[in-house]
């Protein structure tokens, strides 16, 4: 009989796989079309309404691409819509967030040292907060601020900084950065679903009805698409950050996240300028390097969590369930003897400065908190510890971990 933990982990893996694949498709399409737009050139013999054209070579053939700034005179018979990449990326990302941070909220979402929240309160904040970004951003774009692109981007940056700080006050470090990425990605998908696609449909409907489309709809779609282009790189960083404690394991992780948005601007500005003019401004790389040096320095500042603080705090109901189960003491000794040299607040393993993935296994509350993960990685499988790291993780010791977790589930 399959253990539910195994089935659930494979579901999470499958959803993550889908999310990564569709995200690559969306990002690839976004980067391609931004580069295409910026690289268009005027042609003397271009058809009426053509704004620019570009020749490309790929896959053994040549492509001649023309862009109509508003629309062609007649509706093409075959029209490809680039929308599903965005939609499926967001839907799969939302599903993954629910799987990892809602169902696994006691472990990955809530930090009892920051805020005394129940799981349902944390989930409510998680879900509701993702709508705030789109509502605020869309309001700003539709207001007079939409006529001032630089000011609009500065206000959006201020909103992102505020959310980075706010998430860091209540969620675990990894959940805070992941939610900031989801917050930003929701703005990006909102642009596609609520603005870019509806405006394109208006243009298509006008063509089919024989009316001349209004150029403003294309301009709105282009503006939102450009905003998405500058937000893409920071979102990728935030989505990857949960694998790197140096990004989320510091009390200044919210500042790191804020600075990453600036690097997204400098990097994209270089490439966008290069696509448009043939040469990018080299100063952007100097600024990016300086920002990354500051980020690396901030990552060395540890958070307020200490062994003494963790040892003294009361166990949560979730932790108590595992800490009071039969076999906990034996399993705890196994974890301390095989895992804690790396998974410590100050790892003893040479050259390791942070516990892998930020998972600390020192106190009883630590071990109880990560019971299910220990069960999967060091009980049912041989994923942990690494083969060359320790020699005492015998099948008998792995059996003690498995027996303990199953006893806790049965209680």
C-alpha positions as CSV (number, residue, x, y, z in Angstrom):
1,X,0.0,0.0,0.0
2,X,1.4,3.4,-1.0
3,X,2.0,5.9,1.8
4,X,-0.1,9.1,1.2
5,X,3.1,11.2,1.8
6,X,4.6,9.5,-1.3
7,X,1.6,10.2,-3.4
8,X,1.3,13.8,-2.3
9,X,5.0,14.4,-2.9
10,X,4.7,13.1,-6.5
11,X,1.6,15.3,-7.0
12,X,3.7,18.3,-5.9
13,X,6.5,17.2,-8.2
14,X,4.2,16.9,-11.2
15,X,2.6,20.3,-10.6
16,X,6.0,21.9,-10.2
17,X,7.1,20.3,-13.5
18,X,4.1,21.7,-15.3
19,X,4.7,25.1,-13.7
20,X,8.4,25.2,-14.8
21,X,7.6,24.1,-18.3
22,X,4.8,26.6,-18.9
23,X,6.8,29.4,-17.2
24,X,9.7,28.7,-19.7
25,X,7.2,28.9,-22.6
26,X,5.7,32.2,-21.3
27,X,9.0,33.8,-20.5
28,X,10.5,32.7,-23.8
29,X,7.6,34.2,-25.7
30,X,7.8,37.4,-23.7
31,X,11.5,37.9,-24.3
32,X,11.1,37.0,-28.0
33,X,8.4,39.5,-28.8
34,X,10.1,42.3,-26.8
35,X,13.3,41.7,-28.7
36,X,11.3,41.5,-32.0
37,X,9.5,44.8,-31.3
38,X,12.7,46.6,-30.5
39,X,14.5,45.2,-33.5
40,X,11.9,46.1,-36.2
41,X,13.2,48.1,-39.1
42,X,11.3,50.3,-41.6
43,X,11.0,49.0,-45.1
44,X,10.4,51.2,-48.2
45,X,8.2,48.7,-49.9
46,X,6.2,47.6,-46.9
47,X,2.5,47.0,-47.2
48,X,0.1,49.7,-45.9
49,X,-0.1,49.7,-42.2
50,X,3.2,47.8,-41.5
51,X,5.1,49.5,-38.8
52,X,8.3,47.6,-39.3
53,X,9.8,44.2,-40.3
54,X,12.6,41.9,-39.4
55,X,14.3,38.9,-41.0
56,X,15.4,36.0,-38.8
57,X,17.1,32.7,-39.4
58,X,16.4,29.6,-37.3
59,X,16.1,25.9,-37.7
60,X,17.5,25.9,-41.3
61,X,15.1,28.4,-42.6
62,X,14.5,32.2,-43.0
63,X,11.6,34.0,-41.4
64,X,10.2,37.4,-42.6
65,X,8.2,39.0,-39.9
66,X,6.1,42.1,-40.3
67,X,4.3,44.1,-37.5
68,X,1.1,46.1,-38.1
69,X,1.0,48.8,-35.4
70,X,-2.8,48.7,-35.3
71,X,-4.1,45.9,-37.5
72,X,-4.0,44.7,-41.1
73,X,-6.8,45.6,-43.5
74,X,-8.3,42.2,-43.4
75,X,-8.6,39.5,-40.6
76,X,-6.0,36.7,-41.2
77,X,-7.4,33.2,-41.6
78,X,-4.9,31.7,-39.2
79,X,-4.1,33.8,-36.0
80,X,-2.1,32.4,-33.1
81,X,-2.9,33.8,-29.6
82,X,-0.2,33.8,-27.1
83,X,-2.1,33.5,-23.8
84,X,-2.2,29.9,-22.5
85,X,1.4,30.0,-21.5
86,X,0.6,32.8,-19.0
87,X,-2.7,31.3,-17.8
88,X,-1.3,27.8,-17.2
89,X,1.8,29.2,-15.5
90,X,-0.3,31.1,-13.0
91,X,-2.9,28.3,-12.4
92,X,-0.1,25.7,-11.9
93,X,1.8,28.1,-9.7
94,X,-1.3,28.8,-7.6
95,X,-1.9,25.0,-7.2
96,X,1.7,24.5,-6.2
97,X,1.4,27.3,-3.6
98,X,-1.6,25.6,-2.1
99,X,0.1,22.2,-2.1
100,X,3.3,23.4,-0.4
101,X,2.3,26.5,1.6
102,X,-1.4,25.8,2.5
103,X,-1.5,22.1,3.0
104,X,2.0,22.2,4.4
105,X,1.4,25.5,6.1
106,X,2.4,24.4,9.6
107,X,5.8,23.6,8.2
108,X,6.5,26.1,5.4
109,X,4.1,29.0,5.8
110,X,3.9,30.1,9.4
111,X,6.7,31.3,11.6
112,X,5.6,31.2,15.2
113,X,8.6,33.4,16.2
114,X,7.2,36.2,14.0
115,X,3.4,36.1,14.4
116,X,1.0,34.1,16.5
117,X,-1.4,33.0,13.7
118,X,-3.5,29.9,13.2
119,X,-3.1,28.1,9.9
120,X,-6.4,29.3,8.5
121,X,-5.4,32.9,9.3
122,X,-2.1,32.4,7.4
123,X,-3.9,30.9,4.5
124,X,-6.4,33.7,4.4
125,X,-3.6,36.3,4.4
126,X,-1.8,34.3,1.7
127,X,-4.7,34.1,-0.7
128,X,-6.1,37.6,-0.1
129,X,-2.7,39.3,-0.5
130,X,-2.2,38.1,-4.0
131,X,-5.2,40.1,-5.2
132,X,-4.0,43.4,-3.7
133,X,-1.1,43.8,-6.2
134,X,-3.2,43.6,-9.3
135,X,-6.0,45.9,-8.0
136,X,-3.5,48.6,-6.9
137,X,-1.4,48.3,-10.0
138,X,-4.3,48.3,-12.4
139,X,-5.8,51.4,-10.6
140,X,-2.5,53.3,-11.0
141,X,-2.3,52.3,-14.7
142,X,-5.8,53.5,-15.5
143,X,-5.3,56.8,-13.5
144,X,-3.4,59.8,-14.8
145,X,-0.2,58.1,-13.5
146,X,-0.5,55.8,-16.5
147,X,0.7,58.8,-18.6
148,X,3.9,58.9,-16.7
149,X,5.7,55.6,-17.1
150,X,8.7,56.3,-14.9
151,X,6.6,57.5,-12.0
152,X,4.3,54.5,-12.4
153,X,7.2,52.1,-12.2
154,X,8.6,53.9,-9.1
155,X,5.3,53.5,-7.4
156,X,5.0,49.9,-8.4
157,X,8.5,49.3,-6.9
158,X,7.4,51.0,-3.7
159,X,4.4,48.7,-3.5
160,X,6.7,45.6,-4.0
161,X,9.0,46.8,-1.3
162,X,6.1,47.3,1.1
163,X,4.8,43.8,0.4
164,X,8.3,42.3,0.8
165,X,8.5,43.8,4.2
166,X,5.0,42.8,5.1
167,X,5.3,39.2,4.1
168,X,8.6,39.0,6.1
169,X,6.8,40.1,9.3
170,X,4.4,37.1,9.4
171,X,5.7,34.2,7.1
172,X,8.8,32.1,7.1
173,X,11.6,33.5,5.1
174,X,11.1,31.1,2.2
175,X,7.3,31.6,2.2
176,X,7.8,35.4,2.2
177,X,9.9,35.5,-0.9
178,X,7.8,32.9,-2.7
179,X,4.7,34.9,-2.0
180,X,6.3,38.1,-3.2
181,X,7.0,36.2,-6.5
182,X,3.4,35.0,-6.7
183,X,2.2,38.5,-5.9
184,X,4.3,39.9,-8.8
185,X,3.3,37.0,-11.1
186,X,-0.3,37.7,-10.4
187,X,0.2,41.3,-11.7
188,X,1.8,39.9,-14.8
189,X,-0.9,37.4,-15.5
190,X,-3.6,40.0,-14.6
191,X,-2.1,42.1,-17.4
192,X,-2.5,39.3,-19.9
193,X,-6.0,38.2,-18.8
194,X,-7.6,41.6,-18.0
195,X,-5.9,44.0,-20.4
196,X,-3.7,42.6,-23.2
197,X,-6.1,39.9,-24.4
198,X,-9.4,41.9,-24.1
199,X,-7.9,44.8,-26.0
200,X,-6.6,42.5,-28.7
201,X,-10.1,40.9,-28.9
202,X,-11.6,44.4,-29.5
203,X,-9.2,45.0,-32.4
204,X,-10.1,41.6,-33.9
205,X,-13.8,42.3,-33.5
206,X,-13.5,45.6,-35.3
207,X,-11.7,43.9,-38.1
208,X,-14.3,41.3,-38.5
209,X,-17.0,44.0,-38.5
210,X,-15.2,46.0,-41.1
211,X,-14.4,48.9,-38.7
212,X,-11.1,50.6,-38.4
213,X,-9.5,49.6,-35.0
214,X,-8.5,52.2,-32.5
215,X,-4.7,52.4,-32.0
216,X,-5.1,53.0,-28.3
217,X,-5.9,49.4,-27.6
218,X,-2.6,48.2,-29.1
219,X,-0.7,50.9,-27.1
220,X,-2.3,49.7,-23.8
221,X,-1.4,46.1,-24.5
222,X,2.2,47.1,-25.5
223,X,2.6,49.1,-22.2
224,X,1.4,46.2,-20.0
225,X,3.6,43.7,-22.0
226,X,6.6,46.0,-21.4
227,X,5.9,46.1,-17.7
228,X,5.8,42.3,-17.6
229,X,9.1,42.2,-19.4
230,X,10.9,44.1,-16.6
231,X,9.2,42.0,-13.8
232,X,10.2,38.6,-15.3
233,X,13.7,38.2,-14.0
234,X,12.9,39.1,-10.4
235,X,10.0,36.7,-10.4
236,X,12.3,33.9,-11.5
237,X,14.8,34.7,-8.7
238,X,12.0,34.7,-6.1
239,X,10.6,31.4,-7.4
240,X,14.1,29.8,-7.1
241,X,14.9,31.4,-3.8
242,X,13.3,28.7,-1.7
243,X,16.2,26.4,-2.6
244,X,18.8,28.8,-1.3
245,X,18.9,29.8,2.4
246,X,21.3,32.6,1.6
247,X,18.4,34.4,-0.1
248,X,15.7,33.8,2.5
249,X,17.5,32.9,5.7
250,X,18.4,36.4,6.8
251,X,16.3,39.0,8.6
252,X,17.1,41.3,5.7
253,X,15.6,38.9,3.1
254,X,13.0,41.5,2.2
255,X,15.7,44.0,1.3
256,X,17.4,41.4,-0.8
257,X,14.1,40.8,-2.7
258,X,13.7,44.6,-3.2
259,X,17.2,44.9,-4.6
260,X,16.5,42.0,-7.0
261,X,13.8,44.0,-8.6
262,X,16.4,46.7,-9.4
263,X,18.7,44.2,-11.0
264,X,15.8,43.1,-13.1
265,X,15.5,46.6,-14.4
266,X,19.2,47.1,-15.1
267,X,19.6,43.7,-16.9
268,X,16.5,44.1,-19.0
269,X,17.4,47.7,-19.8
270,X,20.7,46.5,-21.2
271,X,19.2,43.9,-23.5
272,X,16.2,46.0,-24.5
273,X,18.5,48.8,-25.5
274,X,20.8,46.4,-27.4
275,X,17.8,45.0,-29.3
276,X,16.8,48.5,-30.3
277,X,20.1,50.1,-31.1
278,X,22.6,47.2,-31.5
279,X,24.6,48.2,-28.4
280,X,23.6,48.1,-24.7
281,X,24.8,50.5,-22.0
282,X,27.6,48.8,-20.2
283,X,27.0,50.8,-17.0
284,X,24.0,48.6,-16.3
285,X,26.3,45.7,-15.6
286,X,28.4,47.7,-13.2
287,X,25.2,48.6,-11.3
288,X,24.0,45.0,-11.4
289,X,27.3,43.8,-9.9
290,X,27.2,46.4,-7.2
291,X,23.7,45.4,-6.3
292,X,24.6,41.7,-6.2
293,X,27.6,42.4,-3.9
294,X,25.2,44.2,-1.5
295,X,22.8,41.3,-1.7
296,X,25.6,38.8,-1.0
297,X,26.6,40.9,2.1
298,X,23.1,41.1,3.4
299,X,22.7,37.3,3.1
300,X,25.4,36.8,5.7
301,X,23.3,38.6,8.4
302,X,21.6,35.9,10.4
303,X,18.0,36.1,11.6
304,X,17.0,36.4,15.3
305,X,16.4,32.6,15.6
306,X,18.9,31.0,18.1
307,X,19.1,27.5,19.6
308,X,18.2,29.0,23.1
309,X,15.1,30.7,21.6
310,X,14.0,27.6,19.8
311,X,14.6,25.4,22.9
312,X,12.5,27.7,25.1
313,X,9.4,28.3,23.0
314,X,6.3,26.2,23.4
315,X,5.6,23.5,20.7
316,X,2.7,24.2,18.3
317,X,-0.1,21.6,18.2
318,X,1.4,20.2,15.0
319,X,4.8,19.8,16.6
320,X,3.3,18.3,19.7
321,X,1.5,15.6,17.7
322,X,4.9,14.2,16.6
323,X,6.9,15.0,19.7
324,X,4.5,13.0,21.9
325,X,4.3,10.0,19.6
326,X,5.8,6.6,20.5
327,X,9.4,6.3,19.1
328,X,10.1,10.0,19.1
329,X,13.1,9.8,21.4
330,X,14.7,7.1,19.4
331,X,14.1,8.9,16.1
332,X,15.3,12.2,17.7
333,X,18.6,10.6,18.6
334,X,19.0,9.2,15.1
335,X,18.4,12.7,13.6
336,X,20.9,14.4,16.0
337,X,23.5,11.8,15.2
338,X,23.1,11.8,11.4
339,X,21.6,15.1,10.3
340,X,22.4,17.9,12.8
341,X,26.0,18.5,11.8
342,X,24.7,20.1,8.6
343,X,21.1,21.0,9.6
344,X,22.1,23.3,12.4
345,X,21.8,27.0,13.0
346,X,25.6,27.1,12.8
347,X,26.5,24.0,10.7
348,X,29.6,22.0,11.8
349,X,30.3,20.7,8.3
350,X,33.3,22.5,6.9
351,X,32.5,25.1,4.3
352,X,28.8,25.1,5.0
353,X,27.5,28.4,6.4
354,X,23.7,27.7,6.3
355,X,21.6,24.6,6.9
356,X,20.6,23.1,3.5
357,X,17.3,24.7,2.4
358,X,17.2,26.4,5.7
359,X,16.0,23.2,7.4
360,X,17.3,23.2,11.0
361,X,17.2,19.9,13.0
362,X,18.6,20.6,16.5
363,X,15.8,20.9,19.1
364,X,12.9,18.6,19.7
365,X,10.6,21.2,18.2
366,X,12.8,21.4,15.1
367,X,12.6,17.7,14.5
368,X,8.9,17.5,15.2
369,X,8.3,20.4,12.8
370,X,10.0,18.6,9.9
371,X,8.8,15.1,10.7
372,X,7.2,14.4,7.4
373,X,10.2,15.7,5.4
374,X,12.5,13.6,7.6
375,X,10.2,10.6,6.9
376,X,10.5,11.1,3.1
377,X,14.2,12.0,2.9
378,X,15.8,9.8,5.6
379,X,13.1,7.2,6.3
380,X,11.4,5.9,3.2
381,X,14.3,6.9,0.9
382,X,18.1,7.2,1.1
383,X,18.1,10.8,-0.1
384,X,19.6,12.0,3.2
385,X,22.1,12.1,4.6
386,X,24.5,12.1,1.6
387,X,26.4,8.8,1.2
388,X,29.8,10.3,2.1
389,X,28.6,12.4,4.9
390,X,27.9,9.9,7.7
391,X,28.3,6.2,8.2
392,X,25.8,5.4,10.9
393,X,22.5,5.9,9.1
394,X,21.7,2.2,9.0
395,X,18.5,0.6,7.8
396,X,17.6,0.0,11.4
397,X,17.9,3.8,12.1
398,X,15.8,4.6,9.1
399,X,13.2,2.1,10.4
400,X,13.0,4.1,13.7
401,X,12.1,7.2,11.8
402,X,9.4,5.5,9.7
403,X,7.9,3.8,12.8
404,X,7.9,7.1,14.7
405,X,6.1,9.1,12.0
406,X,3.5,6.4,11.4
407,X,2.8,6.2,15.1
408,X,2.2,9.9,15.2
409,X,-0.2,9.7,12.3
410,X,-2.1,6.9,14.0
411,X,-2.5,8.9,17.3
